[in-house]
């Protein structure tokens, strides 16, 4: 992963995917915990800008904070292949971001669709993500006998469901 500074922004590239995040709020006390804010890790169709009010407050509290845009969002790379957006690829991007920032561990916060990515990061790499916060979407383990989400939506809303 390479890091290229552009003014108040920093672009991380991992596996050919660029992640755009703010760099102007990283404090001199970089020994503090890294907080990765994810909002698809945004709510669709949001980007890092959704976290603009929280960035300053979290940095003021002494944390090293980044709010990356995930592949396909904002100014990131947009692979054409649907397979490029699977949960393992997206998790790999976040792991690569933490490593590129030379951190051993991070706290991950996910909102909406970002909550799903955040919990997969924590489940797949508990050595790297020491704490997790999920906003708006609670964690729900998938049982092997679970029905697909589209079937569940149809059961809950009948003919009114639109997926």
C-alpha positions in Angstrom: 0.0 0.0 0.0 1.3 3.4 -0.9 0.3 6.7 0.8 0.3 9.9 -1.2 -0.4 13.2 0.6 -2.5 15.8 -1.3 -3.1 18.9 0.7 -5.4 18.1 3.6 -6.2 14.7 2.1 -4.4 11.5 2.0 -4.9 8.7 -0.6 -4.2 5.2 0.4 -3.8 2.6 -2.3 -4.3 -1.1 -1.3 -4.4 -3.8 -3.8 -4.9 -1.3 -6.6 -7.9 0.3 -4.8 -7.6 4.0 -3.7 -9.2 5.0 -0.4 -9.7 8.7 0.2 -9.6 10.0 3.7 -9.0 13.2 5.7 -5.5 13.7 7.1 -5.8 17.2 8.6 -7.1 15.9 11.9 -4.4 13.5 12.8 -2.8 14.8 16.0 0.9 14.9 16.8 0.2 12.3 19.5 0.0 9.5 16.9 0.6 7.0 19.7 -3.1 7.2 20.4 -5.5 4.6 19.1 -6.5 4.7 15.4 -10.3 5.1 14.8 -11.5 4.1 11.4 -15.0 5.6 10.7 -16.9 3.6 8.1 -20.1 4.8 6.6 -20.4 2.2 3.6 -18.6 1.5 5.3 -21.2 4.5 4.6 -25.0 4.5 4.4 -25.7 4.3 0.7 -24.9 6.6 -1.1 -22.8 8.6 1.3 -19.0 9.2 1.6 -16.4 10.3 4.2 -18.1 13.7 4.3 -20.9 12.2 6.3 -18.5 12.0 9.3 -17.2 15.6 9.0 -18.7 16.7 12.3 -17.5 13.6 14.2 -13.9 13.8 12.8 -12.9 16.9 14.8 -14.5 15.7 18.0 -12.8 12.3 17.9 -9.4 13.9 17.0 -9.9 16.4 19.9 -10.4 13.4 22.2 -6.9 12.3 21.3 -7.5 9.7 18.6 -5.9 9.3 15.3 -9.0 9.3 13.1 -9.6 8.5 9.4 -12.9 8.2 7.4 -12.1 6.4 4.2 -14.3 6.2 1.2 -14.7 2.5 0.3 -14.1 1.3 -3.3 -16.8 2.5 -5.6 -17.6 5.5 -3.5 -16.5 9.1 -3.9 -13.2 9.5 -5.7 -12.1 5.9 -5.2 -11.4 3.3 -7.8 -14.5 1.7 -9.3 -13.7 -1.9 -10.4 -16.3 -3.1 -13.0 -16.4 -6.7 -11.7 -19.1 -7.4 -9.1 -16.8 -9.8 -7.4 -14.4 -6.9 -6.6 -17.0 -5.7 -4.0 -17.4 -8.9 -1.9 -17.0 -8.6 1.8 -13.5 -10.2 1.8 -12.2 -7.7 -0.7 -13.7 -4.8 1.3 -12.3 -6.1 4.5 -8.9 -6.5 2.9 -9.1 -2.8 1.9 -9.6 -1.7 5.6 -6.9 -4.1 6.8 -4.6 -2.6 4.2 -5.5 0.9 5.4 -4.6 0.2 9.0 -1.3 -1.3 7.9 -0.5 1.6 5.6 -1.0 4.0 8.5 1.5 1.8 10.4 -0.9 0.9 13.1 -1.0 -2.4 15.0 -4.6 -2.1 16.0 -7.7 0.1 15.4 -11.1 0.8 16.6 -13.7 0.5 13.8 -17.0 2.3 13.6 -19.6 1.5 11.0 -22.9 3.1 10.1 -25.6 1.6 7.9 -24.0 -0.6 5.2 -20.7 0.3 6.9 -21.8 -1.6 10.1 -21.8 -4.9 8.1 -18.2 -4.2 6.9 -17.1 -3.2 10.4 -18.4 -6.4 12.0 -16.8 -8.5 9.3 -13.5 -6.7 9.9 -13.8 -7.5 13.6 -14.8 -11.1 13.0 -12.1 -11.8 10.4 -9.3 -9.9 12.1 -9.9 -9.7 15.9 -6.1 -9.3 16.2 -6.3 -6.0 14.4 -9.6 -4.5 15.4 -9.7 -4.2 19.2 -13.1 -2.5 19.5 -16.2 -2.0 17.3 -19.2 0.3 17.2 -22.2 -0.3 15.0 -24.6 2.5 14.3 -28.2 2.0 13.0 -27.6 -1.7 12.1 -27.3 -4.3 14.9 -25.0 -7.3 14.5 -26.9 -10.4 13.4 -25.0 -13.7 12.9 -26.1 -15.6 9.8 -27.3 -19.1 10.6 -26.6 -21.7 7.9 -30.3 -22.4 7.7 -31.2 -18.7 7.2 -33.3 -17.6 4.3 -31.9 -15.0 1.9 -32.6 -11.4 3.0 -34.8 -10.8 0.0 -37.0 -13.8 1.0 -37.2 -12.5 4.6 -38.2 -9.0 3.3 -41.0 -10.5 1.3 -42.3 -12.5 4.3 -42.3 -9.3 6.4 -43.9 -7.0 3.9 -45.8 -9.2 1.6 -46.5 -7.8 -1.8 -45.4 -4.3 -0.6 -41.7 -5.2 -0.7 -39.7 -3.8 -3.6 -36.4 -5.8 -3.7 
